[in-house]
Amino acid sequence: MPTPTPTVKTFFDEDTFTATYVVSDAAAKRCAIIDSVLDFDPKSGRTATTSADAVIAYVREAGLTVDWLLETHIHADHLTAAPYLQSKLGGKTAIGEYISTVQKTFAKIFNVESDFATDGSQFDDILRDGDTFTIGDLEGKVLHTPGHTPACLSYLIGDAVFVGDTVFMPDYGSARCDFPGGNAHTLYRSVRKLLELPPETRMFVGHDYAPNDRPFAVETTVGEQRRDNIHMKDGVTEADFVAMRTERDATLDMPRLILPSVQINMRAGALPPAEDNGVSYIKIPLNVL
């Protein structure tokens, strides 16, 4: 029996270089939304829903029902729009089980309120390696692919795998591993697990940075990655990868939106509790990250 081919609609946010995917069973008219974006202006502290509204317009025009709002991990470069999308379209929010590890780490860094839950209960569903889920008649499989963060997941849906920030387009390589809980050895093994999928498997990455001024691109294949990925192609050893990644990560600045992103995303997209003036605030820890 041939592997099902889901319909994939990509929305690319150039401000954060983030790809959001609507993955659907066209016959059943059911879909999942992976890694949505809430627009955020760090200069004014204002949020907007332009990116999310484009997703909503597509879903409604296509007559789709949203089953899932999936996160590949707690993003450090953009805010999730999952609560807004859920309020307009429905669906269950979900993330990996090691969200609790990330929440415990950053709850300390941001000194959050004492009753902040660090068990992932802000999300509707917690997913574990090997779990399956359905989108209409499509079956999705959860792959735990840590290394960039402890909680990173990839989603294998039919002939397509959505890898978040584990690995990027072949000419850009791999994700950084220097965030709290990141580990280059672990990332190498996660990516190799992904590259054991059939070579024709379509691979959709979480970001693209258009090196050498090429057009933005977010879709490749497992076979192309094994042949051409500048960090992870066949023949690259774990020791070589770890040495490269460690040296490269030492030169990288923190992402532009890491402070607001993590504080919002570890709450499943909810704002921090409003203070007595009715306003929510983002904290900036000094000399920590």
MARBA-191844 format. One record per residue (C-alpha): x negated, y, z; residue in three letters. Coordinates in steps of 0.5 Angstrom, whole numbers, plus 500, padded with zeros to 3 digits. Layout:
N
XYZALA ...
//
This chain:
289
500500500MET 497507498PRO 495512503THR 501517504PRO 499524501THR 502530506PRO 503537503THR 498542505VAL 499549505LYS 493553508THR 493560511PHE 487563511PHE 485569516ASP 479573513GLU 479577520ASP 477571524THR 475566518PHE 480561521THR 485557517ALA 492555519THR 495549516TYR 502547515VAL 502539514VAL 509537511SER 512530509ASP 515534503ALA 521528502ALA 523529509ALA 522536510LYS 518535517ARG 512539518CYS 506540523ALA 503547524ILE 495546526ILE 491552529ASP 495558528SER 493565529VAL 496571533LEU 493578530ASP 489581535PHE 486588535ASP 480588540PRO 479596540LYS 487597542SER 488591546GLY 494590541ARG 497583538THR 501583532ALA 504577528THR 503578521THR 499572520SER 504568524ALA 510571520ASP 507569513ALA 507562516VAL 514562518ILE 516565511ALA 513559508TYR 516554513VAL 523557512ARG 523558504GLU 521551504ALA 526548508GLY 522545513LEU 523543520THR 517544525VAL 515537529ASP 509540532TRP 504546533LEU 498542534LEU 491545537GLU 484542535THR 481545541HIS 481552545ILE 479557540HIS 474562542ALA 475566536ASP 482567535HIS 488567539LEU 493562538THR 500564535ALA 504557538ALA 509560543PRO 511565538TYR 512560532LEU 515556537GLN 520561539SER 522562532LYS 521555529LEU 521550535GLY 516544535GLY 512541541LYS 505544542THR 500539543ALA 492539545ILE 487534547GLY 487531554GLU 480534556TYR 484541556ILE 483540563SER 476540563THR 476547559VAL 481550564GLN 477548570LYS 471551567THR 474558565PHE 478558571ALA 472559575LYS 469564570ILE 475568569PHE 477568577ASN 484567575VAL 490567579GLU 490561585SER 496558582ASP 493557575PHE 494550573ALA 488546570THR 492540568ASP 494542561GLY 501542563SER 502549559GLN 502545553PHE 508540551ASP 504534550ASP 497532551ILE 494527546LEU 489522547ARG 484519542ASP 488513538GLY 494516540ASP 499517534THR 505521532PHE 510522526THR 511528522ILE 517525518GLY 515519515ASP 508521516LEU 504518521GLU 498522524GLY 492519528LYS 489523534VAL 481523534LEU 477525540HIS 471529537THR 468533542PRO 461536542GLY 463544540HIS 468543546THR 469537551PRO 477538548ALA 476538541CYS 481533537LEU 481532529SER 488530526TYR 488524521LEU 495525517ILE 495520511GLY 489521506ASP 487528510ALA 483530516VAL 484536520PHE 477537523VAL 477544527GLY 470546529ASP 467540528THR 464540521VAL 465546516PHE 464546509MET 458542506PRO 454549505ASP 455551512TYR 454545516GLY 456544523SER 459548529ALA 455551535ARG 454547541CYS 452552546ASP 459554549PHE 460551556PRO 461543556GLY 458543549GLY 453538547ASN 449537540ALA 448530541HIS 456529542THR 457533536LEU 453529532TYR 456522534ARG 463525533SER 462528526VAL 459521524ARG 465518526LYS 469522522LEU 464521516LEU 466513517GLU 473515514LEU 474513507PRO 470517502PRO 476520498GLU 479522505THR 481530504ARG 477534510MET 480541512PHE 476545516VAL 477550521GLY 473556519HIS 469558513ASP 464564513TYR 463564505ALA 455563505PRO 452566499ASN 458570497ASP 462565495ARG 469565495PRO 472562501PHE 474555501ALA 476550507VAL 478543503GLU 472538502THR 472530502THR 468526507VAL 464523501GLY 462530499GLU 460531506GLN 456525507ARG 452527500ARG 451535501ASP 452537508ASN 446541510ILE 446539517HIS 450532517MET 449529511LYS 447521510ASP 440520513GLY 440526518VAL 438523525THR 441525531GLU 434527534ALA 433532527ASP 440535528PHE 440536536VAL 433540534ALA 436544529MET 443545533ARG 439547539THR 434552535GLU 440555531ARG 445556537ASP 439560541ALA 440565536THR 447566536LEU 451572539ASP 458570542MET 464570538PRO 467577537ARG 474575541LEU 471570545ILE 474573552LEU 481575550PRO 481568546SER 479563551VAL 484567557GLN 490566552ILE 489560549ASN 487556555MET 494558557ARG 497555551ALA 498562548GLY 501565554ALA 499572556LEU 496572563PRO 501574569PRO 503581568ALA 501586574GLU 505590578ASP 505595573ASN 508590568GLY 502590564VAL 498584562SER 490584563TYR 484581560ILE 478580564LYS 471581562ILE 466578566PRO 459581566LEU 453577565ASN 456571565VAL 457568558LEU 
//
